């Protein structure tokens, strides 16, 4: 795998100006995606995963209520400082995104072919005939049956699985260097979900593109991701490899998420583990550690002082005051 950084997100903050004042949905998030790598971002609903993905491409710019801080560097360009015209040239061409609800993302008044062809004609300057032929080829590569027919159909005429495949076809039409997949399998049944995941991995390996995979499903993370960032209330609280995440999770929140995964074996009458409480509102963030109000190990320090991200070793970082004591290990010592 080529370890050259493709995307580098540095101390990203995304603020929204509301009637109740400014709220920060993403607060100091940093990570990178290398070429050919699949990076997972996981966490409960409301933790800021989707806002991160939309902030990378500045998809929230249509409102006057958003404000960004930090850097989002893609091939040494800061996307947050680019003009809208230069950013549009990158969107859909070098960086593509798949949303979790294809029916609301696809335009209902245009055929599937029209929507794929528009991307090809805009970014690759193909003729109408060339774009139509290419659209059929892309649909076929995603496993859609009879693509010659489906290319002329409207989104509502396709099943949920085929709508998602059409979205993937559109996202991959220009063979992007980076694919952002924002919970692309949430609304699909298990069989179709497995097929979509297999397709993303296959195209990742075939094209060598980087993938940022956003999900709340740790089972999906265990199947396809190489490294994982665990988010809670707008911040990354644990950052490590997939193997370390499931083999030796250090943050109490990560441990709770893993314990919440249903087990196929064991006592079927045993209650499923539940993390107490809910994710706090962005307008009511705890003063110290953001997870302190739900953490079974929280003490006075946790309620009053926000922990820094500590580097345990070269492959593992965690944002917790007491991770060493909780897990009976030696503290790393490097913080930022």
C-alpha positions in Angstrom: 0.0 0.0 0.0 1.2 3.5 -0.9 1.5 5.5 2.3 1.6 8.9 0.6 -1.0 11.1 2.2 -3.9 11.8 -0.1 -6.1 13.8 2.4 -5.0 15.5 5.5 -7.5 17.0 7.9 -5.8 19.3 10.5 -7.7 20.6 13.5 -11.0 20.9 11.6 -13.7 22.9 13.4 -17.2 23.4 11.9 -19.3 26.1 13.6 -23.0 26.8 13.0 -24.6 30.1 13.8 -28.1 29.5 15.2 -30.8 31.5 17.0 -29.3 30.2 20.3 -25.8 31.3 19.3 -22.8 29.5 17.8 -22.5 25.7 18.2 -19.5 23.6 17.1 -20.5 20.3 15.5 -16.9 19.3 14.7 -14.2 20.4 17.2 -10.5 19.9 16.5 -10.7 16.8 14.3 -7.4 15.6 12.7 -6.7 12.5 10.5 -5.3 11.5 7.2 -6.3 9.1 4.4 -3.6 7.5 2.3 -3.8 6.3 -1.3 -5.4 2.8 -1.4 -6.5 3.0 2.3 -10.0 2.6 3.7 -10.3 4.7 6.8 -13.4 4.3 9.0 -15.1 7.0 11.1 -17.5 5.4 13.6 -19.8 6.7 16.4 -23.4 7.1 17.5 -25.8 9.3 15.6 -25.2 12.9 16.4 -21.4 12.6 17.0 -20.5 14.7 13.9 -19.5 12.0 11.4 -21.6 13.3 8.5 -20.7 17.0 9.3 -17.0 16.0 8.9 -17.7 14.5 5.4 -19.7 17.5 4.3 -17.1 19.9 5.6 -14.3 18.3 3.6 -16.1 19.2 0.4 -17.8 22.3 1.9 -21.2 21.1 1.0 -22.6 23.2 3.8 -21.6 26.4 2.0 -25.1 27.0 0.6 -26.0 28.5 3.9 -24.6 31.6 5.6 -24.7 30.0 9.0 -21.5 27.8 8.7 -17.9 28.7 9.5 -14.8 26.5 9.2 -11.4 26.6 11.0 -8.3 24.4 10.4 -7.1 22.8 7.2 -8.4 20.2 4.8 -5.5 19.4 2.5 -6.1 17.3 -0.6 -2.9 16.8 -2.7 -1.4 19.9 -1.0 -4.4 22.1 -1.7 -6.3 23.5 1.3 -10.0 22.9 0.2 -11.2 25.3 2.9 -9.5 28.2 1.2 -10.2 27.4 -2.5 -12.5 29.5 -4.6 -15.9 27.9 -5.3 -15.1 27.4 -9.0 -11.9 25.5 -8.2 -13.7 23.4 -5.6 -16.4 22.5 -8.1 -13.8 21.2 -10.4 -12.6 18.8 -7.7 -16.1 17.7 -6.5 -17.3 14.7 -8.4 -14.1 14.4 -10.3 -11.1 13.9 -7.9 -13.3 13.5 -4.7 -16.7 11.9 -4.8 -19.2 11.2 -2.1 -21.9 8.6 -1.6 -24.8 9.6 0.7 -26.8 7.2 2.9 -30.2 7.9 1.3 -29.9 7.5 -2.5 -33.6 8.3 -3.2 -33.3 11.8 -1.7 -29.9 12.3 -3.3 -30.9 11.3 -6.9 -32.9 13.9 -8.9 -36.4 12.4 -9.4 -37.0 14.3 -12.7 -34.0 13.0 -14.5 -33.1 9.5 -15.6 -30.2 7.6 -14.0 -28.3 7.9 -17.3 -28.8 11.7 -17.4 -27.3 12.2 -14.0 -24.3 10.0 -14.7 -23.7 11.5 -18.1 -23.8 15.1 -16.7 -20.8 14.3 -14.5 -18.9 12.8 -17.4 -19.6 15.7 -19.7 -18.8 18.3 -17.1 -15.5 16.8 -15.8 -14.2 14.7 -18.7 -15.7 16.7 -21.6 -17.1 13.6 -23.3 -19.7 13.9 -26.1 -23.3 13.0 -25.4 -22.9 9.7 -27.2 -19.6 8.9 -25.4 -21.1 9.8 -22.0 -24.1 7.6 -22.6 -21.9 4.6 -23.5 -19.7 5.2 -20.5 -22.8 5.4 -18.2 -23.9 2.0 -19.3 -20.4 0.5 -18.7 -20.3 2.0 -15.2 -23.7 0.7 -14.3 -22.7 -2.7 -15.5 -19.5 -2.6 -13.4 -21.6 -2.0 -10.2 -23.7 -5.2 -10.9 -26.9 -3.6 -12.0 -28.8 -6.0 -14.3 -29.7 -4.9 -17.8 -27.9 -1.6 -17.6 -29.0 -0.7 -21.2 -32.5 -0.5 -19.8 -31.8 0.9 -16.4 -29.9 3.8 -17.8 -33.1 5.2 -19.2 -35.2 4.7 -16.0 -36.0 7.2 -13.2 -34.8 6.7 -9.6 -38.3 5.7 -8.4 -38.3 2.8 -10.9 -35.3 1.2 -9.2 -35.1 -0.9 -6.0 -33.3 0.5 -3.0 -30.2 -1.6 -3.8 -30.1 -0.5 -7.4 -30.6 3.1 -6.4 -27.5 2.8 -4.2 -25.6 1.1 -7.0 -26.6 4.0 -9.3 -25.2 6.5 -6.7 -22.0 4.5 -6.5 -21.8 4.4 -10.3 -22.2 8.2 -10.4 -19.6 8.7 -7.7 -17.1 6.5 -9.5 -17.8 7.6 -13.0 -14.6 9.8 -13.1 -12.5 7.3 -11.2 -11.9 9.7 -8.2 -8.8 9.6 -6.1 -10.8 9.8 -2.9 -14.3 8.4 -2.2 -16.3 9.5 0.8 -18.9 6.9 1.7 -21.4 8.4 4.2 -23.3 5.4 5.7 -23.9 4.0 2.2 -25.6 0.8 3.4 -27.8 2.0 6.2 -31.1 1.6 4.5 -30.3 -1.7 2.7 -31.0 -5.3 3.6 -28.2 -7.5 4.8 -27.7 -9.3 1.4 -27.5 -6.0 -0.6 -25.3 -4.4 2.1 -22.8 -7.2 1.7 -22.8 -6.7 -2.1 -22.3 -3.0 -1.8 -19.4 -3.4 0.7 -17.8 -6.0 -1.6 -18.1 -3.6 -4.5 -16.5 -0.7 -2.7 -13.5 -2.8 -1.6 -13.1 -4.2 -5.1 -13.1 -0.8 -6.7 -10.8 0.5 -3.9 -8.3 -2.2 -4.8 -8.8 -1.9 -8.6 -8.5 1.9 -8.7 -6.1 2.4 -5.8 -8.3 5.2 -4.5 -8.5 6.3 -0.8 -11.8 5.7 0.9 -13.3 7.5 3.9 -16.0 5.2 5.2 -18.4 6.8 7.7 -20.7 4.4 9.7 -22.2 3.6 13.1 -21.9 -0.1 12.4 -18.8 -1.7 13.9 -19.5 -4.9 12.0 -18.9 -3.1 8.7 -15.7 -1.5 10.1 -14.4 -4.9 11.0 -14.9 -6.1 7.4 -13.4 -3.4 5.3 -11.5 -0.7 7.1 -7.7 -0.6 7.7 -7.8 2.1 10.4 -10.6 3.5 12.5 -11.3 6.9 14.1 -13.9 6.7 16.9 -15.9 10.0 17.2 -17.9 11.3 20.2 -19.7 14.7 20.3 -17.6 16.3 17.6 -14.2 14.9 18.6 -12.1 11.9 17.8 -11.6 10.0 21.1 -9.7 7.0 19.8 -7.5 6.5 16.7 -6.0 3.1 15.8 -5.8 0.2 13.4 -8.8 -2.1 13.0 -7.0 -5.0 14.7 -6.1 -2.8 17.7 -9.6 -1.4 18.0 -11.3 -4.8 18.3 -8.4 -6.5 20.1 -7.5 -3.8 22.6 -9.9 -0.8 22.8 -8.7 1.7 25.3 -11.4 4.4 25.5 -14.5 3.6 27.7 -16.7 4.8 24.9 -15.1 2.5 22.3 -15.3 -0.4 24.8 -19.0 0.3 25.2 -19.6 0.4 21.5 -17.9 -3.0 21.0 -19.8 -4.6 24.0 -23.0 -3.4 22.3 -22.5 -5.6 19.3 -24.9 -8.6 19.3 -23.2 -11.9 19.7 -24.2 -14.9 17.6 -23.0 -17.3 20.3 -23.7 -17.3 24.0 -26.8 -17.0 26.2 -29.6 -15.8 24.1 -31.4 -14.5 27.2 -28.5 -12.3 28.2 -29.4 -8.6 27.8 -27.5 -6.5 25.2 -25.0 -4.1 26.7 -26.2 -0.5 26.6 -24.2 2.7 27.0 -26.1 4.7 29.6 -27.6 8.0 28.7 -27.6 9.8 25.3 -25.2 12.0 23.3 -25.6 15.5 24.9 -26.8 18.5 22.8 -24.2 20.6 21.1 -25.6 23.6 23.1 -25.0 21.7 26.4 -21.5 20.1 26.1 -20.0 18.9 29.4 -17.2 21.0 30.8 -14.5 18.4 31.1 -14.3 15.1 29.1 -17.2 15.1 26.8 -18.0 11.5 27.7 -17.9 12.1 31.4 -21.6 12.2 31.9 -22.0 8.7 30.6 -18.6 7.1 31.6 -18.6 4.6 34.5 -15.0 5.6 35.3 -15.4 9.4 35.5 -14.1 11.3 38.5 -13.7 14.9 39.5 -10.8 15.5 37.0 -13.0 14.1 34.1 -15.8 16.5 35.0 -13.6 19.5 35.1 -10.7 19.1 32.7 -10.8 18.1 29.1 -8.2 15.4 28.3 -5.8 15.8 25.4 -5.2 13.1 22.8 -2.4 10.9 24.0 -0.2 8.8 21.7 0.0 5.4 23.3 2.3 4.2 20.6 2.8 4.6 16.8 -0.5 2.9 16.0 -2.8 4.0 18.9 -4.0 7.3 20.3 -6.7 7.9 22.9 -8.4 10.9 24.5 -9.0 9.8 28.1 -7.4 10.8 31.5 -7.6 7.3 32.9 -7.1 4.9 30.0 -3.9 3.4 31.5 -5.5 2.7 34.9 -8.7 1.4 33.3 -6.8 -1.0 31.0 -3.9 -1.7 33.5 -1.2 -0.6 31.1 1.6 2.0 31.1 0.7 5.5 29.9 2.3 6.6 26.6 3.4 10.0 27.6 3.1 12.0 24.3 0.2 14.4 24.1 -1.1 17.1 21.8 
